[in-house]
Amino acid sequence: MIHPQGRMTHPVMVLPATMKALVALSASAEGKGVPHRTLELVHLRASQINGCSVCVDMHARDLRKGGETDERLFAVAAWRDAPWFDDAERAALALTEAVTRIADSADPVPDDVWAVNVWNRLNVATRRPAGQLPA
């Protein structure tokens, strides 16, 4: 079995101030009225779309630790047809897909959607392999 290796040192490790800024950006969405579970579902969906295995792994683990069911975790990519998501979650997932797929829109976009895309793009660009985060 071939184990993928990172292409290069992760940029946030070379520029620690970048890590602080990205963590602060990610944290800025917390406590603004959107349930933490919904934010994590948004992060998971954006990570799936962006093909970021590191972030998919991390957000799925975080959701599972928070009590998320396997049915919902497995259905995030097919949320439109799955019965396990409420209207607010569906709206958040729809917005995430629209923004992550770079759809043209004049409407403002929540910071958390932009933040998770930054992480996804950094991890995909540097080919970070999944499964290397502490359990």
Backbone as JSON, one array per atom type, in Angstrom:
{
  "sequence": "MIHPQGRMTHPVMVLPATMKALVALSASAEGKGVPHRTLELVHLRASQINGCSVCVDMHARDLRKGGETDERLFAVAAWRDAPWFDDAERAALALTEAVTRIADSADPVPDDVWAVNVWNRLNVATRRPAGQLPA",
  "N": [[0.84, -1.17, 0.0], [0.57, 2.17, -0.85], [1.57, 5.0, 0.88], [0.5, 8.24, 1.06], [2.53, 11.15, 0.9], [3.24, 14.39, 2.23], [3.68, 17.12, 0.02], [5.28, 19.26, 0.56], [6.56, 21.27, 3.26], [3.98, 22.3, 5.38], [2.5, 25.44, 4.79], [1.58, 26.96, 7.03], [3.17, 26.08, 9.05], [5.64, 27.04, 8.46], [5.2, 29.73, 8.51], [4.25, 30.81, 11.29], [2.57, 32.87, 12.25], [0.6, 32.95, 10.39], [-0.84, 30.64, 10.94], [-1.95, 31.33, 13.43], [-3.61, 33.45, 12.6], [-5.37, 32.13, 10.83], [-6.58, 30.28, 12.55], [-7.85, 32.08, 14.28], [-9.61, 33.27, 12.45], [-11.19, 31.05, 11.79], [-12.32, 30.56, 14.31], [-13.88, 32.79, 14.61], [-16.49, 32.48, 13.73], [-17.8, 31.03, 15.62], [-20.24, 31.05, 18.24], [-21.98, 32.88, 17.16], [-24.6, 32.42, 16.76], [-25.11, 30.29, 15.07], [-25.48, 26.87, 15.37], [-22.87, 24.82, 16.74], [-22.63, 22.22, 15.71], [-23.83, 22.49, 13.19], [-22.02, 24.24, 11.98], [-19.8, 22.53, 11.86], [-20.81, 20.57, 10.11], [-20.99, 22.12, 7.8], [-18.27, 22.68, 7.43], [-17.34, 20.09, 6.96], [-18.73, 19.45, 4.57], [-17.75, 21.4, 2.74], [-15.1, 20.64, 2.74], [-15.28, 18.08, 1.63], [-16.12, 18.74, -0.99], [-13.92, 20.21, -1.85], [-12.02, 18.27, -1.86], [-10.28, 17.74, 0.25], [-8.66, 15.64, 2.1], [-7.5, 15.64, 4.64], [-8.99, 17.57, 6.06], [-11.6, 16.52, 5.77], [-11.35, 14.15, 7.22], [-10.69, 15.23, 9.78], [-12.97, 16.87, 10.41], [-15.05, 15.01, 10.28], [-14.3, 13.31, 12.37], [-14.45, 15.15, 14.52], [-17.19, 15.73, 14.48], [-18.24, 13.18, 15.02], [-17.18, 12.77, 17.61], [-18.69, 14.68, 18.87], [-21.11, 13.47, 19.01], [-22.46, 12.97, 16.66], [-24.37, 11.07, 14.31], [-23.66, 8.07, 12.41], [-25.29, 7.77, 10.15], [-25.96, 10.41, 9.42], [-23.38, 11.5, 9.04], [-22.42, 9.96, 6.88], [-24.2, 10.76, 4.96], [-23.8, 13.42, 4.34], [-22.67, 14.34, 1.91], [-24.75, 13.82, 0.22], [-26.9, 15.32, 1.05], [-29.24, 16.6, 0.09], [-31.05, 14.63, -0.62], [-31.3, 13.12, 1.63], [-32.99, 12.21, 4.66], [-32.2, 13.21, 7.14], [-31.52, 15.82, 7.85], [-32.24, 19.07, 9.1], [-34.22, 22.05, 8.24], [-32.63, 24.37, 8.63], [-30.02, 23.34, 8.62], [-29.97, 22.34, 6.03], [-30.15, 24.71, 4.58], [-27.72, 25.9, 5.3], [-25.92, 24.02, 4.24], [-26.56, 24.2, 1.52], [-25.79, 26.85, 0.98], [-23.08, 26.61, 1.51], [-22.27, 24.84, -0.54], [-22.82, 26.45, -2.78], [-21.06, 28.61, -2.44], [-18.56, 27.36, -2.18], [-18.29, 26.21, -4.6], [-17.76, 28.34, -6.12], [-19.83, 29.97, -7.08], [-21.43, 32.73, -8.67], [-22.53, 35.39, -6.77], [-24.24, 38.05, -5.25], [-24.77, 38.2, -2.63], [-23.73, 38.44, 0.82], [-21.26, 36.3, 2.35], [-20.87, 33.92, 4.96], [-18.17, 34.09, 7.37], [-17.15, 31.62, 8.28], [-17.51, 29.84, 6.18], [-15.76, 30.79, 4.25], [-13.39, 30.52, 5.7], [-13.02, 27.71, 6.13], [-12.59, 26.92, 3.53], [-10.11, 28.08, 3.0], [-8.42, 26.52, 4.63], [-8.89, 24.0, 3.42], [-7.86, 24.41, 0.82], [-5.15, 24.94, 1.34], [-4.36, 22.47, 2.45], [-4.94, 20.67, 0.35], [-3.32, 21.7, -1.71], [-0.79, 21.24, -0.67], [-0.77, 18.57, -0.48], [-1.5, 17.09, 1.9], [-1.67, 14.15, 3.73], [-4.47, 12.24, 4.92], [-5.4, 11.14, 8.25], [-3.28, 11.67, 9.92], [-3.62, 13.3, 12.06], [-3.84, 13.71, 15.62], [-5.75, 11.35, 17.49]],
  "CA": [[0.0, 0.0, 0.0], [1.32, 3.42, -0.93], [1.13, 6.01, 1.84], [0.82, 9.55, 0.5], [3.39, 12.05, 1.67], [3.06, 15.8, 1.92], [4.54, 17.62, -1.04], [6.19, 20.25, 1.12], [6.18, 21.68, 4.61], [2.74, 23.07, 5.37], [2.82, 26.86, 4.92], [1.34, 27.52, 8.36], [4.27, 25.68, 9.93], [6.75, 27.92, 8.11], [4.77, 31.08, 8.9], [3.36, 30.57, 12.42], [1.56, 33.92, 12.39], [-0.49, 32.56, 9.5], [-1.63, 29.67, 11.69], [-2.73, 32.09, 14.41], [-4.64, 34.2, 11.9], [-6.38, 31.2, 10.31], [-7.33, 29.76, 13.71], [-8.73, 33.17, 14.72], [-10.67, 33.38, 11.45], [-12.08, 29.9, 11.98], [-13.03, 30.72, 15.58], [-14.75, 33.97, 14.58], [-17.87, 32.1, 13.45], [-18.39, 30.41, 16.82], [-20.98, 31.92, 19.13], [-22.71, 33.91, 16.41], [-25.98, 31.97, 16.58], [-25.19, 29.04, 14.3], [-25.04, 25.77, 16.23], [-21.54, 24.26, 16.44], [-22.8, 21.04, 14.85], [-24.09, 22.97, 11.83], [-20.74, 24.74, 11.46], [-18.96, 21.38, 11.53], [-21.37, 19.98, 8.89], [-20.57, 23.02, 6.73], [-16.84, 22.45, 7.21], [-17.2, 18.77, 6.35], [-19.2, 19.48, 3.18], [-16.78, 22.16, 1.94], [-13.89, 19.82, 2.64], [-15.57, 17.04, 0.65], [-16.14, 19.35, -2.32], [-12.55, 20.62, -2.18], [-11.14, 17.1, -1.92], [-9.26, 17.85, 1.29], [-8.81, 14.46, 2.96], [-7.13, 16.02, 6.02], [-10.12, 18.27, 6.68], [-12.73, 15.58, 5.86], [-11.04, 13.28, 8.36], [-10.76, 16.01, 11.02], [-14.33, 17.3, 10.72], [-15.85, 13.81, 10.57], [-13.94, 12.89, 13.74], [-15.01, 16.12, 15.45], [-18.64, 15.51, 14.52], [-18.49, 11.91, 15.72], [-16.92, 13.02, 19.03], [-19.8, 15.49, 19.36], [-22.32, 12.67, 19.06], [-23.11, 12.85, 15.35], [-24.64, 9.69, 13.9], [-23.06, 7.62, 11.16], [-26.22, 8.03, 9.05], [-25.8, 11.8, 8.99], [-22.02, 11.69, 8.52], [-22.31, 9.33, 5.56], [-25.14, 11.39, 4.04], [-23.52, 14.85, 4.14], [-22.46, 14.61, 0.48], [-26.04, 13.64, -0.46], [-27.85, 15.91, 2.0], [-30.51, 16.99, -0.53], [-31.95, 13.47, -0.67], [-31.29, 12.41, 2.92], [-34.03, 12.72, 5.57], [-31.67, 13.46, 8.48], [-31.09, 17.21, 8.05], [-33.36, 20.01, 9.25], [-34.22, 23.13, 7.26], [-31.49, 25.27, 8.86], [-28.82, 22.64, 8.14], [-30.06, 22.29, 4.57], [-29.81, 26.06, 4.08], [-26.27, 26.08, 5.49], [-25.22, 23.16, 3.28], [-26.78, 24.77, 0.19], [-24.91, 28.02, 0.88], [-21.7, 26.11, 1.45], [-22.02, 24.34, -1.88], [-22.81, 27.57, -3.73], [-19.84, 29.41, -2.25], [-17.38, 26.54, -2.42], [-18.21, 25.97, -6.05], [-17.48, 29.64, -6.7], [-21.0, 30.51, -7.79], [-21.54, 34.19, -8.59], [-23.61, 35.82, -5.9], [-24.02, 39.36, -4.64], [-25.06, 38.09, -1.2], [-22.55, 38.2, 1.67], [-21.0, 34.91, 2.7], [-20.35, 33.83, 6.32], [-16.73, 33.9, 7.51], [-16.76, 30.22, 8.47], [-17.46, 29.18, 4.88], [-14.49, 31.2, 3.65], [-12.27, 30.0, 6.5], [-12.78, 26.29, 5.88], [-12.04, 26.81, 2.18], [-8.68, 28.39, 3.08], [-7.77, 25.31, 5.15], [-8.96, 22.96, 2.39], [-6.96, 24.7, -0.29], [-3.78, 24.75, 1.82], [-4.09, 21.04, 2.61], [-4.93, 20.03, -0.97], [-2.15, 22.18, -2.45], [0.43, 20.65, -0.12], [-1.01, 17.12, -0.47], [-1.44, 16.56, 3.26], [-2.42, 12.9, 3.82], [-5.4, 12.1, 6.04], [-5.07, 10.16, 9.27], [-2.07, 12.03, 10.67], [-3.97, 14.11, 13.22], [-4.04, 12.89, 16.82], [-7.13, 10.86, 17.67]],
  "C": [[0.89, 1.25, 0.0], [0.72, 4.41, 0.06], [1.51, 7.37, 1.29], [1.67, 10.37, 1.46], [3.07, 13.48, 1.28], [4.08, 16.24, 0.89], [5.63, 18.54, -0.49], [5.76, 20.54, 2.55], [4.93, 22.55, 4.51], [3.06, 24.54, 5.6], [2.59, 27.44, 6.32], [2.4, 27.1, 9.36], [5.51, 26.57, 9.68], [6.46, 29.35, 8.57], [3.78, 30.96, 10.06], [2.29, 31.64, 12.62], [0.36, 33.63, 11.5], [-1.41, 31.58, 10.21], [-2.52, 30.39, 12.69], [-3.88, 32.82, 13.74], [-5.74, 33.28, 11.38], [-7.21, 30.6, 11.43], [-8.3, 30.83, 14.21], [-9.89, 33.36, 13.75], [-11.68, 32.25, 11.62], [-12.92, 30.07, 13.24], [-14.03, 31.87, 15.54], [-16.21, 33.63, 14.32], [-18.57, 31.5, 14.67], [-19.13, 31.46, 17.65], [-21.75, 33.03, 18.43], [-24.14, 33.47, 16.1], [-26.15, 30.71, 15.76], [-24.69, 27.92, 15.2], [-23.69, 25.2, 15.77], [-21.65, 23.07, 15.49], [-23.04, 21.45, 13.39], [-22.8, 23.5, 11.2], [-19.84, 23.57, 11.05], [-19.48, 20.66, 10.28], [-20.96, 20.79, 7.67], [-19.09, 22.78, 6.4], [-16.6, 21.1, 6.52], [-17.6, 18.81, 4.88], [-18.23, 20.25, 2.28], [-15.51, 21.34, 1.71], [-14.07, 18.67, 1.65], [-15.48, 17.59, -0.77], [-14.72, 19.69, -2.77], [-11.57, 19.45, -2.26], [-10.02, 17.14, -0.91], [-9.43, 16.7, 2.29], [-8.46, 14.76, 4.42], [-8.34, 16.62, 6.73], [-11.36, 17.37, 6.78], [-12.54, 14.69, 7.08], [-11.24, 14.03, 9.68], [-12.2, 16.37, 11.38], [-15.26, 16.12, 10.98], [-15.57, 13.31, 11.98], [-14.55, 13.83, 14.77], [-16.52, 15.94, 15.59], [-18.98, 14.23, 15.28], [-18.27, 12.08, 17.22], [-18.05, 13.82, 19.66], [-21.13, 14.76, 19.35], [-23.06, 12.52, 17.75], [-23.25, 11.39, 14.97], [-23.93, 9.35, 12.59], [-23.97, 7.92, 9.97], [-26.02, 9.44, 8.51], [-24.4, 12.05, 8.41], [-21.9, 11.15, 7.1], [-23.17, 10.04, 4.52], [-24.83, 12.86, 3.74], [-23.36, 15.18, 2.65], [-23.76, 14.51, -0.32], [-27.17, 14.23, 0.37], [-29.2, 16.26, 1.38], [-31.53, 15.85, -0.5], [-32.06, 12.72, 0.64], [-32.3, 13.04, 3.88], [-33.51, 13.25, 6.91], [-31.26, 14.9, 8.77], [-32.3, 18.13, 8.14], [-33.21, 21.17, 8.25], [-33.02, 24.07, 7.4], [-30.19, 24.62, 8.35], [-28.81, 22.58, 6.61], [-29.69, 23.64, 3.95], [-28.31, 26.29, 4.18], [-25.48, 25.25, 4.48], [-25.38, 23.68, 1.85], [-25.88, 25.99, -0.03], [-23.46, 27.59, 0.74], [-21.37, 25.61, 0.05], [-21.93, 25.47, -2.9], [-21.51, 28.35, -3.65], [-18.6, 28.6, -2.6], [-17.2, 26.26, -3.9], [-18.07, 27.28, -6.82], [-18.63, 30.17, -7.56], [-21.03, 32.03, -7.63], [-22.75, 34.54, -7.74], [-23.26, 37.18, -5.3], [-24.25, 39.32, -3.14], [-23.79, 37.88, -0.4], [-22.46, 36.73, 2.07], [-20.41, 34.86, 4.1], [-18.84, 33.53, 6.36], [-16.32, 32.44, 7.62], [-16.67, 29.47, 7.15], [-16.15, 29.54, 4.18], [-13.32, 30.56, 4.38], [-11.98, 28.54, 6.19], [-12.21, 26.08, 4.48], [-10.55, 27.14, 2.15], [-7.92, 27.15, 3.55], [-7.75, 24.21, 4.09], [-7.93, 23.19, 1.3], [-5.49, 24.55, 0.11], [-3.44, 23.26, 1.9], [-4.05, 20.31, 1.27], [-3.67, 20.42, -1.74], [-0.85, 21.55, -1.96], [0.33, 19.13, 0.03], [-0.84, 16.51, 0.91], [-2.24, 15.25, 3.3], [-3.32, 12.87, 5.06], [-4.88, 11.08, 7.04], [-3.84, 10.49, 10.08], [-2.36, 12.92, 11.87], [-4.14, 13.2, 14.43], [-5.51, 12.53, 16.98], [-7.84, 11.61, 18.77]]
}
